[in-house]
Amino acid sequence: MYAGWIVLDLRMIIFILLISLFLTTSIVTMFVRNRAWHEYMTIFVALYSLAVVLQVVVLNVLLSQPVLRIEALFPFP
């Protein structure tokens, strides 16, 4: 088994969460009409999760701007 240190860039995480919130809110308000409240929430949560994951992947992999970084791995007894 291994353990490790994971480093988070909190400024980048907050930026991603806020951009995802605004993006998801605007998409839901523009394109989703005449639904029940639980359908709004389901669509919102799905789009928000997708936006956060995509932004983390794009920033980490494509732009080489680490949001999540594994600092060190070491054996754990």
Summary of the structure (lengths in Angstrom):
residues: 77
radius of gyration: 16.8
end to end distance: 6.8
largest distance: 56.0
contacts: 176
relative contact order: 0.26
helix: 62%
strand: 19%
